[in-house]
Amino acid sequence: MDRLQEVIATLSPEEQKDFKAFLSRQTARGDRKDQQLFDWMVAHPNADRQTCWEALYPQGERAAFHTLRKRLLRQLSDYIVLKRLSEDGSSVSTVMGQLSLCRYLFEKGSGRLAWDFLRKAEKTASDGEQYELLHSVYQLQIEMADREGADELPEIVRKRNVNKQLADEDERASIASSFIRQQLREVRLEGKTIDFDAMVQQVLIENRLQEAILHRPKLLYNMVSMVRSAMLAKKDFFSFEPFVIGHYQRLLDGDGFGKAHLWYQVNLLYMIAHVLYRNKKFADSNRYLGELEALLSQKSRQHFPTFRPRMVLLKAANHSYLGESHLAVAQLQAYLKAPEGRPSPVDLMTLRLNLAVYHFQLEDYKAANRLLQQSPHSDSWCAKKLGREWVLRKNMVELILQIELGNTDIAHNRVRSIERQFKTLFEQPAYQRVRQFLSLIRFTIDYPERLATSDFQARIERAIEFRPASREDLIAMGFYAWIKSKLIAKPYYSTLLALVSAEDG
């Protein structure tokens, strides 16, 4: 695949249509050769350059073909740049646009107006902590300090020197981030056990950033986000909890969070609430969710639509493990019916799956089955948007639900389908226990009369390696609780709550 084909392959069908409209706006001529080339390459993504040339220029004209390719690549580049700028709501695109406007105004002799926009660009870049861009703003201010309406040159130079220190700090932070990512990648690939806090502190010391982290919420957020990604991959929530809470508290005790830093604060609060939930500290998780909701309501309502679905889902999950699944069901149903309850398609799928699980906990199997049967999206769509692990969990829930409904033939087919669909996933060490769960579930379907025997208990102990209760993964506990409930002939939900609340033995 050459460069032009590779760029075209990145466009979605909607973007392809949009690009063709972009081409049409550039000229009124019909039957454009560049649009013909684009359409042909979309229809033949794997064709070689020679075939393409012969299709569009049967009379030869190789030079014209190469010129056409270059023009189309340039047009694609222009389209993508403009699209990214129009979609980018951050201060970066705003400042870049303001700087471009300022240069234009200076060229046209409108110095006073240009300086008004330069001051706006300075404020926007400063509020957004875009210190590299702010450096460009100050450079232009210094260059145009002799124009009408200019600020005092010594003051511009002073601000430029202060900003340069912050820009250098950002550069060191970028280097530190690369080292942290490298070490976290080794953790994932080699399965190492690592002290996150000690590793990060060492990198911060080496890059002279230990003080900056206490004063720069953006740097803290970026660092914590990287570590969280590794934690999610390893499911090492136990180590991540003190790491994120400790750094968040140290920042609060230092300079805290200013008005421009609310986005970082609400994200960090959500991370804390989520990791507390995964570590079975449900009441503590709800307490941080309360802080998050209060912060959004009082100071950052523009971020409410982004975080509301996550908060609703997490609070419902906490209710579920606190023995209040009826509240979890009521909360999710109320959110779906509310005028503002408009989750994204991705959030909606997770909400529906969780709601089905809570109905299952309350033994309302028909309601759970209706939700799963009426899914608006295929497994293929969900795998692209939510990941294969999410689809696996959904399939496992559907499998167990069919057993409870007495549909053993359907359940058998589900087991075979899961084994076939996720064969490559089961080859990874992290998913070995899921395959073992499947074999036990198959046993419960085939031999229900043998579930209460000591042989089945021994089979479970041989098949599954359990972690201490306080460090066992919640999702894994949920599936094991179902098997255990069959073993001891007790309701699933009470068995689950007993397991979750159990102390390490």
C-alpha positions in Angstrom: 0.0 0.0 0.0 1.5 3.3 -1.1 1.1 6.7 0.7 -2.0 7.8 -1.2 -3.8 4.5 -0.6 -2.8 4.5 3.1 -4.3 8.0 3.6 -7.5 7.1 1.8 -7.8 3.9 3.9 -8.0 6.0 7.1 -11.2 7.7 5.9 -14.6 6.3 7.1 -17.5 6.1 4.5 -18.9 9.3 5.9 -15.5 11.0 5.6 -15.1 9.8 2.0 -18.5 11.4 1.2 -17.4 14.6 2.9 -14.1 14.7 1.1 -15.9 14.4 -2.3 -18.1 17.4 -1.3 -14.9 19.2 -0.4 -13.5 18.5 -3.9 -16.7 19.8 -5.5 -16.5 23.0 -3.5 -13.0 23.7 -4.8 -14.2 24.0 -8.5 -17.4 23.9 -10.4 -16.0 21.6 -13.2 -17.8 18.3 -13.6 -16.2 14.9 -14.2 -13.0 15.9 -12.3 -10.1 13.5 -12.9 -9.0 13.8 -9.2 -12.5 12.6 -8.1 -12.3 9.8 -10.6 -8.9 8.7 -9.1 -10.3 8.9 -5.6 -13.4 6.9 -6.4 -11.3 4.3 -8.2 -8.9 3.9 -5.3 -11.8 3.6 -2.8 -13.3 0.8 -5.0 -9.9 -0.9 -5.5 -8.0 -0.5 -2.2 -5.5 -3.3 -2.9 -4.8 -2.5 -6.6 -1.2 -1.6 -7.6 -0.2 1.7 -9.1 0.2 0.3 -12.7 -3.4 -1.0 -12.7 -4.7 2.3 -11.5 -2.7 4.2 -14.2 -4.0 1.9 -17.0 -7.6 2.3 -15.8 -7.6 6.1 -15.7 -5.2 6.8 -18.6 -5.7 4.0 -21.2 -3.8 6.2 -23.7 -0.7 6.4 -21.5 0.1 9.9 -20.2 2.2 8.7 -17.2 3.3 12.2 -16.3 -0.3 13.4 -16.1 -1.1 10.4 -13.8 1.7 11.2 -11.4 0.7 14.9 -11.3 -2.9 13.8 -10.6 -1.8 11.6 -7.7 0.3 14.5 -6.2 -2.7 16.8 -6.5 -5.1 14.4 -4.8 -2.6 13.7 -2.0 -2.3 17.5 -1.4 -6.1 17.9 -1.5 -6.5 15.0 1.0 -3.9 16.7 3.3 -5.8 20.1 3.1 -9.1 18.3 3.9 -7.7 16.4 6.9 -6.0 19.5 8.3 -9.2 21.6 8.0 -11.3 18.8 9.4 -9.0 18.4 12.4 -9.1 22.1 13.1 -12.9 22.3 12.9 -13.3 19.3 15.2 -10.6 20.4 17.7 -12.3 22.4 20.5 -9.1 22.8 22.4 -7.1 26.0 22.8 -4.5 24.7 20.3 -6.7 25.3 17.2 -8.0 28.6 18.6 -4.5 30.0 19.2 -3.3 28.8 15.8 -6.2 30.5 14.1 -5.7 33.7 16.1 -2.0 33.8 15.2 -2.8 33.3 11.5 -5.3 36.2 11.7 -2.8 38.4 13.5 -0.1 37.9 10.8 -2.7 38.7 8.1 -3.7 41.9 9.9 -0.1 43.0 10.4 0.5 42.5 6.7 -2.5 44.6 5.9 -1.4 47.5 8.2 -4.0 46.9 10.9 -1.5 46.9 13.7 -3.8 48.0 16.6 -6.4 45.4 15.7 -3.7 42.7 15.3 -2.4 43.5 18.8 -6.0 43.1 20.2 -6.1 39.5 18.8 -2.5 38.8 19.9 -3.5 39.6 23.5 -6.5 37.2 23.1 -4.2 34.5 21.7 -1.8 35.0 24.7 -4.6 34.6 27.2 -6.1 31.6 25.5 -2.7 29.8 25.2 -1.8 30.7 28.8 -5.2 29.5 30.2 -4.8 26.2 28.3 -1.1 25.8 29.4 -0.1 25.6 25.7 3.4 26.9 26.4 4.9 26.0 23.1 2.2 28.0 21.3 2.6 30.8 23.8 6.2 31.0 22.9 5.2 31.6 19.3 2.8 34.3 20.5 5.5 36.1 22.4 7.9 35.8 19.5 5.4 37.5 17.2 4.8 40.2 19.9 8.5 40.9 20.1 8.7 41.1 16.3 5.8 43.5 16.2 6.7 45.6 19.3 7.2 48.7 17.1 3.7 48.6 15.7 0.7 50.7 16.7 -1.0 49.4 19.9 1.9 47.2 21.0 2.7 46.3 24.7 5.9 47.4 26.4 8.8 45.3 25.0 10.6 44.7 28.4 7.3 43.3 29.8 6.9 41.0 26.8 10.5 39.7 27.1 10.0 39.1 30.9 6.8 37.0 30.2 8.6 35.2 27.4 11.4 34.2 29.7 9.0 32.9 32.4 7.1 31.0 29.7 10.3 29.5 28.4 11.0 27.9 31.8 7.5 26.3 31.7 7.9 25.2 28.1 11.2 23.5 29.1 9.4 21.9 32.0 6.8 20.5 29.5 9.6 19.2 27.4 11.2 17.4 30.3 7.7 16.0 31.2 7.4 14.7 27.7 10.7 12.9 28.1 9.7 11.5 31.5 6.4 10.3 30.0 8.3 8.4 27.3 10.4 6.6 30.0 7.3 5.8 32.0 5.5 4.4 29.0 8.5 2.3 28.1 8.7 0.8 31.6 4.9 0.2 31.7 5.1 -1.6 28.3 7.8 -3.9 29.8 5.5 -4.5 32.8 2.7 -5.6 30.4 4.8 -7.7 28.1 6.9 -9.4 30.8 4.4 -9.6 33.5 6.7 -7.9 36.0 5.5 -6.8 39.5 6.4 -3.1 40.0 6.1 -0.4 42.6 4.3 2.2 40.4 5.0 5.0 42.9 8.7 4.3 43.3 9.2 3.9 39.5 7.4 7.2 38.7 9.2 9.1 41.5 12.6 8.0 40.2 11.7 9.2 36.7 10.5 12.5 38.1 13.7 13.0 40.1 15.9 12.3 37.1 13.9 14.9 35.0 13.7 17.5 37.8 9.9 17.3 37.9 9.1 16.3 41.5 8.1 19.9 42.4 6.3 20.6 39.1 3.9 17.7 39.7 2.7 19.4 42.9 1.9 22.6 41.1 0.9 21.5 37.6 -2.4 19.5 37.5 -1.9 18.8 33.8 1.4 17.1 34.3 -0.1 15.0 37.2 -3.1 14.0 35.1 -1.0 12.9 32.1 1.3 10.8 34.3 -1.6 9.2 36.3 -3.4 8.4 33.0 -0.4 6.5 31.7 -0.1 4.4 34.8 -3.8 3.8 34.8 -3.6 2.4 31.3 -1.0 -0.2 32.5 -3.1 -0.9 35.6 -6.2 -1.6 33.5 -4.2 -4.0 31.3 -2.8 -5.9 34.3 -6.0 -5.5 36.4 -3.6 -4.3 39.2 -6.2 -2.1 40.9 -4.7 -2.8 44.3 -1.4 -1.1 43.5 -3.0 1.8 41.7 -5.3 2.9 44.5 -2.7 4.4 46.9 -0.8 5.8 43.9 -3.6 7.9 42.5 -5.0 8.9 45.8 -1.6 9.9 47.2 -0.7 12.1 44.2 -4.1 13.7 44.1 -4.0 14.5 47.8 -0.4 15.9 47.6 -1.6 18.3 44.8 -4.5 19.4 46.9 -2.2 20.1 49.8 0.0 22.1 47.5 -1.3 24.6 45.0 -4.6 22.7 44.4 -6.7 23.1 41.3 -7.4 26.4 39.7 -10.4 27.2 37.5 -8.5 26.3 34.4 -7.7 22.9 35.9 -11.2 21.6 36.5 -11.1 19.1 33.6 -8.0 17.4 35.2 -9.6 17.4 38.7 -12.8 15.8 37.6 -10.9 13.1 35.7 -8.7 12.3 38.7 -11.8 12.1 41.0 -13.4 9.7 38.6 -10.2 7.6 38.4 -10.2 7.4 42.2 -13.9 6.5 42.5 -13.4 3.8 39.8 -10.4 2.2 41.4 -12.1 2.2 44.8 -15.0 0.4 43.2 -12.7 -2.2 41.6 -11.1 -2.7 45.1 -14.5 -3.4 46.6 -14.6 -0.1 48.6 -18.0 0.8 47.4 -19.0 3.3 50.1 -15.7 5.2 49.6 -16.3 5.1 45.8 -19.7 6.7 46.3 -18.2 9.4 48.5 -15.7 10.4 45.8 -18.5 10.3 43.2 -20.4 12.7 45.5 -17.4 15.1 45.4 -17.2 14.8 41.6 -20.9 15.5 41.2 -20.7 18.5 43.5 -17.7 19.9 41.6 -19.4 19.5 38.3 -22.6 21.1 39.5 -20.9 24.1 41.1 -17.9 24.9 38.9 -17.9 22.8 35.7 -21.3 22.2 34.4 -20.0 22.2 30.8 -18.4 18.8 31.6 -21.5 17.3 33.0 -22.7 15.6 29.8 -19.4 13.9 29.4 -19.2 12.5 33.0 -22.9 12.0 33.8 -23.2 8.5 32.1 -20.0 7.3 33.8 -21.2 8.5 37.2 -24.6 6.9 36.8 -23.0 3.6 35.8 -20.5 3.6 38.6 -23.0 4.6 41.3 -25.3 1.9 40.1 -22.5 -0.7 40.3 -21.7 0.4 43.8 -25.4 0.0 44.8 -25.3 -3.5 43.3 -22.4 -4.7 45.5 -23.8 -3.0 48.5 -26.8 -5.3 48.3 -29.0 -2.7 46.7 -29.5 -4.0 43.2 -33.1 -2.7 43.2 -31.7 0.8 43.6 -29.2 0.1 40.7 -32.1 -0.9 38.4 -34.2 2.1 39.4 -31.3 4.5 38.9 -30.4 3.2 35.4 -34.1 3.1 34.3 -34.6 6.7 35.6 -31.6 7.9 33.7 -32.8 6.3 30.5 -36.2 8.0 30.8 -34.9 11.4 31.8 -34.8 14.2 29.1 -31.0 14.6 29.7 -30.5 10.8 29.6 -28.8 10.7 26.2 -25.8 8.5 26.5 -23.5 7.9 23.6 -24.0 4.6 21.7 -21.0 3.1 23.6 -22.2 4.2 27.0 -25.7 2.9 26.1 -24.4 -0.6 25.4 -22.6 -0.7 28.8 -25.7 0.7 30.5 -27.9 -2.0 29.0 -25.5 -4.8 29.8 -25.2 -3.7 33.4 -28.9 -3.2 33.8 -29.4 -6.8 32.5 -26.9 -8.0 35.1 -28.8 -6.2 37.9 -32.1 -7.7 36.7 -30.3 -11.1 36.8 -29.2 -10.5 40.4 -32.8 -9.9 41.3 -33.8 -13.1 39.4 -35.9 -11.2 36.9 -34.5 -13.3 34.1 -37.1 -12.3 31.5 -36.3 -8.6 31.9 -32.6 -9.4 31.6 -33.1 -11.5 28.5 -35.3 -8.7 26.8 -32.5 -6.2 27.3 -29.9 -8.5 25.8 -32.1 -9.7 22.9 -33.0 -6.1 21.9 -29.3 -5.0 21.6 -29.1 -2.3 18.9 -25.6 -3.3 17.8 -23.8 -6.5 16.7 -20.9 -8.2 18.5 -18.7 -7.0 15.7 -19.6 -3.4 16.3 -19.2 -3.8 20.1 -15.7 -5.3 19.6 -14.6 -2.3 17.6 -16.1 0.3 20.0 -15.8 -1.4 23.4 -13.1 -4.2 22.9 -13.2 -8.0 22.7 -13.1 -8.4 26.5 -16.4 -6.5 26.8 -18.0 -8.7 24.1 -16.7 -11.8 26.0 -18.3 -10.6 29.2 -21.6 -10.0 27.4 -21.5 -13.5 25.8 -20.8 -15.1 29.2 -23.7 -13.2 30.8 -26.0 -14.4 27.9 -24.8 -17.9 28.4 -25.6 -18.1 32.1 -28.9 -16.4 31.6 -29.9 -19.1 29.1 -29.1 -21.8 31.6 -31.3 -20.1 34.2 -34.1 -19.9 31.7 -33.8 -23.6 31.2 -32.6 -23.4 27.5 -29.9 -26.0 27.7 -29.6 -26.5 24.0 -29.1 -22.8 23.4 -26.6 -22.7 26.3 -24.6 -25.6 24.7 -24.5 -23.7 21.4 -23.3 -20.6 23.3 -20.5 -22.4 24.9 -19.2 -23.7 21.5 -19.7 -20.2 20.0 -17.7 -18.5 22.8 -14.9 -21.1 22.5 -14.7 -20.6 18.7 -15.1 -16.8 18.7 -12.5 -16.1 21.5 -10.0 -18.9 20.7 -7.1 -16.5 20.2 -8.0 -14.5 23.3 -8.0 -17.6 25.5 -4.5 -18.4 24.4 -3.3 -15.3 26.4 -2.4 -16.0 30.1 -4.8 -13.3 31.4 -7.8 -15.2 30.0 -6.9 -18.8 31.0 -9.3 -18.6 33.9 -12.2 -17.7 31.6 -11.6 -20.9 29.6 -11.6 -22.8 32.8 -14.9 -21.2 33.8 -16.3 -22.3 30.5 -15.4 -25.9 31.2 -17.1 -25.7 34.6 -20.2 -24.1 33.1 -20.4 -26.9 30.5 -20.2 -29.4 33.4 -23.2 -27.7 35.2 -25.2 -28.0 32.0 -24.3 -31.7 31.4 -24.4 -32.9 35.0 -26.7 -30.7 37.1 -27.3 -33.6 39.5 -23.6 -33.8 40.4 -23.1 -30.1 41.3 -23.5 -30.6 45.1 -20.9 -33.4 45.2 -17.4 -33.2 46.7 -16.1 -34.3 43.3 -17.4 -31.1 41.7 -15.9 -29.0 44.6 -12.5 -30.7 44.0 -12.9 -30.0 40.2 -13.4 -26.3 40.9 -10.4 -26.1 43.2 -8.2 -27.9 40.6 -9.5 -25.8 37.7 -9.3 -22.3 39.1 -6.5 -20.5 40.9 -8.0 -17.9 43.2 -6.4 -14.7 44.5 -7.0 -13.4 48.1 -10.6 -12.1 48.3 -9.5 -8.5 48.7 -7.5 -8.6 45.5 -9.8 -10.9 43.4 -11.3 -9.2 40.3 -14.9 -8.3 40.7 -16.0 -9.6 37.3 -14.3 -13.0 37.9 -16.0 -13.1 41.3 -19.3 -12.6 39.6 -19.0 -15.7 37.4 -17.5 -17.8 40.2 -20.3 -16.8 42.5 -22.8 -18.3 40.1 -21.0 -21.6 40.0 -20.8 -21.6 43.8 -24.5 -20.8 44.2 -25.2 -24.0 42.3 -22.8 -25.9 44.5 -24.3 -24.8 47.8 -27.9 -24.5 46.4 -28.4 -20.9 47.5 -29.5 -17.8 45.5 -26.9 -16.3 43.3 -27.1 -12.7 44.6 -26.6 -13.6 48.3 -23.7 -15.8 47.3 -22.1 -13.0 45.4 -22.5 -10.5 48.2 -21.0 -13.0 50.7 -18.0 -13.6 48.4 -17.4 -9.9 47.8 -17.6 -9.0 51.5 -15.4 -12.0 52.6 -12.1 -11.2 54.4 -8.9 -12.9 53.3 -8.5 -16.2 54.9 
